[in-house]
Amino acid sequence: MIYAGNITSYAMTCSEPGQPMIGGFATWRNIPITFDKVDTPNTTVTAANYLRLTPNTEDSPFANNIEIGLYAEKTGKTTATYGPKWTELGNNGGKTKAITAGVDPAKPDGRNHTYMLVRQPTGNQWDVLYDFNTVGSTTDQLKVVPGATNRIDTGLELMGHRYINVPQIANRMQFMDGNKTWRQVATKNTAKVVTLPSCSATVKPPNCFDVKLTDKTNFAQWTVSKLRKPATAAPTTAGAQPMRARVSSSAMYNGVNQTALQRCLADDADRCLETVPGLAECVRTIGQCNAAPAQARAGLRSAAAQGPQIAADAVAEHAAAAFNVGPESITVTPAPPQTTAAGEEAAWQVTSAQATPGLRPAGRTFTGFTAIYSARTSQLLEACWGDMCHDA
């Protein structure tokens, strides 16, 4: 059986700062992404709002890159997963990993979260930070070179868009220049890539986007939504009360005042690097700057026994659609318990030696993949494809 349902729709901005870039930073709120409660066999239905940084486009606009963002996926007629993850595309493969740290990362509670990529002080690799804490590092990125040879993108990507409802997301983005200063991209260096028509009186949801670039001379905010039905009320995020993590009122952590940080995350997250004393230096030198995730995880109980376990054949079908391979090529075995936002969970390991485009298709195929899925929710927890599996 051929899985041909992976048609992708975009509402993205693509920016070339025109100078060496050693960091990318974006923030938006966890909004509720929902799916039609219908069967969608052999079709991948996902929503991804992400920041993507391509350090060196000298040879190709599809060069090695890093992506971090919020992802939701329809996993059954009435089930779905939701949460942040990051992905690296290398020379001959890729890898992806769910981010399980943080305060309520898997809840659409309107809380602000931050997504950051910072080049390491030596070499060509990058640290990946979520809510100002390092959650991973790259292994196969290219060097940064002078000129307009890098790119930073942000926005919304959908597969199976007609089944998805995405309320308004306000993406705010910056980049770090060679002097370690965070800047907004000049508007003249930003392009919009929108593959569905704009919603209007004659073009109605679900086959349209509502988008707006707020700018003067610099990129300030990219606002995007893709509704399932015409709106009858204000967007879900309108008037939402800021969510604030609970921390000790006098807490200092790695030189960062945690009360000031949580207040900034709730109210004005894109300015935290300039308004919270010590935060920018902590991000550059320590990479663990936010104490709230550790406090939130304290006492978290195991989720392994919650609810029925998803059958191996259902996970195999899910993986076959995601990696665009035949289910007959897939082997499913129990994996060790995995740490998720809900605690320790039972998991399935899925492997295949068949050629696959991976999870971020770019016109190439790679030999085989390995993926770990939650046995409770069918959420993809981590995966690799091609040579990146050998480097894992």
N, C-alpha and C positions, 0 to 999 in steps of 0.2 A: 504494500500500500504506500502511496506517495503522500507525504504531508505537505500540502501546498497552501496552507492557510496563513502563512506568515507574511501577509501584506502589511507594510509599515506606513503609518501616517505620521507626519512631523509638524510641529509648530515651534521651530527653533530659531535662536539667533546664533550666528557664526561671526566671530570677531578675530581680527588680526591686529594686535597692538602696534606692530611695526617696529618693535624693539625686543631685545632678549627678555624673556619672561621666565621667572623662577617660582611663581606661585599662582594659584587660582583659588578664589573664595566665593561661595554663593550661600544664600540663605532663603528659606521659605517656610511656611507653616505646614504641619501635617493635616491636610484637608481630607475629608471622606471621599474615597474613590470607590464607586459601586459598580456592579455588573448585573446585567439582566439574568434573571433566574430561569434560564433555559439551557438545554443541552447544546454543547458546541463541540461535537466529536471531531477529533483530528485537526483542531484549530487552536493555535496559541492565541490567547486573549490576555494582553498585558497592557499596563500603563506605566510609563517611566518618566519621571521628571528629574533631570540630572544635569550635573556639571561635567563637561568633558574637556580635557586639556591634551593637545597634541604638541609635544615639545619641539618637534622638528618635521616640517612638511617639505623639506628641500627636494626630496625625490618623489613624494606622493602625498596628496591630501588625505589619503587613508593610511598614513604612517602609524607607527606604534603610538598608542595613546592610553590615557587613564580616565576612568569614568567613575563618578560617585553620585548617588542620588537616592530618591525614594521610588520604590517599585511595588506595584500591586499586580496580582495575577489571579485570574479565574481558574480554579482547580477542579471544579465540578459544577453540577447544575445549580447548587445553592451555596457553594463554598468558595473561599478566596483567601489569599495570603496578602500581607501588607508589611512593609518595612524597608529600611535602608540596606544598601549593599554597595560594594565597589568592584570594579572590573579592570583588568589590565589586558591589552592586546599587545603581543610581542611580535618578534620576527616570524615565528612559525607556530603560533598558537595563542591561547588566551587562558585566563583564569578569572574566577569571580568568587566573592565571598560575602555572605550576609553579615551585617553589622549588628551584633547582639547587645553591645554595651549601650549606655545612654539611658535617659529618662523616658520611659514609655516609647521606645522607638517604633513599636508595632501597633501604636494606637493613633487613630485619626482624631486627636483631641485638640487640634488647633494650636499646638505648641510649636514655637519656632525651633528649628534645628539648623546647624551650620555644617557645611561641606567644604573641605579644604584639601588642596594638593600643594605641597611645598618641596622644592628640590633640596636634596641633602647637601650639606656644606662641601662635600668632596664627591667626585664621581658624577654619574649621569642619572642616578635613581632618585625616586621621589617618595616622600612620606605621605600617607593618606590619613587625614584627621576628620573625625566626626564629633561635633560639639566640643571642639578644641582639644580633643584627646587623640593621639595616634592609634589607629586601628590596623595598620598594615604598611607595607612598603613594596615598591615595585622591584622587579629584577631584570627587566629587558627593555628599558627605554633608551632612546637615542640622545646624543648630546644636544645641548642648546647652542645654536649658532646665531650670529648677528643677522639683523634685517627682519623682514616680514616673512619669517620662515617657521612661525608657530601659530597656533590657533586655540582660542578658548570659546566653547559653545555652552549654551544653556537653554533649557526649554523642555517641551513635552513630546514624547514619542509613544505611539500607540500601535498595537497589533489587534486586529478585530475590533476596530473603533466603533462599529455600530452597536456593540454590546456593552459599551462603557459609558459611564457618566463621571466626568471630572469637573467639579466646581472650580471657581477661579483660583489660580495659583499666582502669587506675586513673586517672581524671581528677581533677586537683587544680586549683582555680580561685580567682582573686582579682580584685578590681577596684581601681582608683585613684580616690579621692575628690577633691573640689575642692581639698583641701589638699595634694595630691600624696602621699598616704599610701596604701599598698597594704593592703587589708582583705579579709577573708572576708565573703561575703554572709550576712546573718542567715537562719537556717533558715526562719523564718516568712515570709520574702520569696521563698522558692523553691518552685516547683511541679515535679512530675514528669510527663512526657508519655511514656507507654509504650504503643505501639499493638499489640503482640503480648502474649499472656498470659504470666504467669510460669511458668517451667518447674517441673514437679511430677511426682509419680508417675503422674498421669493425662494431663498435658500435656507432651509430649516434643519435643526438637529434631527437625526444624529450625524448627518453628513457634512458638518461644517465646524470651523473653529471660530471663537472670538479671541482676538489678540490685540495687544496694544503695547507699543514701545514708548515708555515715558523717557523723554530726553530733551536736552537743549543742545549743548555741544558734546555732552558725554552720556553714555548709556547709564540710565538710572534704574529702570525696572522694566522687565518683560512680563506682562500679565497675559495669561492664557487660560482658556477653559474650553471644554468639549462636552456639551450637555447631551443627554440622551433624548430629552424632550424640550420644547421651547420653555424658557424660564417663565414662571408665574409669580415669582417673588424675588427678593434681593438675594444675591449669591450667599451660599452657606457661610462663607467666611466673614461676611459683612457684620460689623459690630461685635465680633468675637472678643471675649475677654482674654487678655494675655495670660498664659499659663506660666507658672513660676515654680521651679523645683525648690524643695525645702532643704535648706542647709543651715548649719549653725550660724548665728548672727555674727559671730566673731571669727569665723573660719578663715584661715589663710592656707593656701595650698600651692606649693611651688612658686611662691611670690605673688600669687594672684588672690585678691580679696573676693571670696566666693559670693558674698552678698551682692557686691557690685556686679559680678559676672552674671548671676542669675537674674538680677533686675534688668540688665542689658539684653540678655537673651530673650526675655519676655517682651520687652518694649521696643528695642531698636537693634536687632541682632547684627545687622550689617555694619554697625559702627563700633562694635565691641573692641575691635583691635586698636582703635584710636582713643576710646573713652575709658576703658578699664585698665588702670595702671598695672604694668607688669605683664599683661596678657600677650602682647606682640612678642616680647622677649622670650616668654615661656614657650610660645609656639615654635619659635626659631631654635631654641636651645634644649628644651626638655621634652616637649611634645605631650605632656600629661598635665593639663592646666585646669581641668574641671572636675571637682570632687563629687559632684552630684551623682554621676552614674554609679560610682562605687557604693555610695550610700543607698541608692535605689535598689541595688542588687543584694544588699545585706538582708539575709533572711528569706531570699527568694526560694520557693519550694520547687521540687521537681515536678515537671509536667509530663513525665514519661508514662504515668499511669492514667492520665486524664483522657477519657473518651476512647472509642474503639480505634484499633490500629488499622491504618490504610493498607489494603492488600498489595502484595508485590506486583501483581499484574496491572493494577491501576497506576502504580508509580511508573512501571515500564511504559505504559501508554502515554503518560504525561511526559516522560523524558524523550520518547520517540518524537513526539510533536515538537518539543522545544529544540531538540538538536537536529531535526529533519532527517531522521534515519528510520529504517524499518524496525518494527518491534522484534522481529525474529533475530536481529543482531544483538539484542540487549540481554545482559545477565544481571540479575538483582540478587543481592545477598545482604544479610543483616550487617549494619555498621555499628561501631561502638556508640554509646550515648553521646549526644551532641549538646553543647551549651547554646541555648537560644534565649530570646528576650523573656520567655516564660519559664526558664529554668532548664534542667537536664531533660532531654527527650530521646526516646528511641528513634532510630534512623535506619534508612535503607541506603546501600551503596549500589549505584547503577553504573555499569561499564559497557563499552562497545568498542570494537576495533574498526567499525565502518567509517568511511569518509563522512565528515560533517562540516558544515560551515561554522560551527560553534554557535554561541549565543549572540554574537554581534556580527552578523554576516556582512562581508565586504567584498564579495566576488571571488573568494578563495575557499578551498576545502582543506581540511586537516585530517590526519589519521587518528581516529578514536577519541574517546572522552571518558572521564570518570566524574560522577556527580554524587553528592550526598543529599538526600531528601529527608525531611522530617516524616516519621511514620505516623505522627498525629495529625498534621495539617497538610502534608505534601509540599511544604515550602522548600524551595531550593536553598540549601544552607551553604554549599560551596561546590565548585566544579572547576575542571580544567579540560582543555582540549589541545590536541597536537603536542608539540614538544614541551609546552608549559607543564604538562603532566610529569615529564621527566625531571623538571626543575623544581617541582613542588616539594 
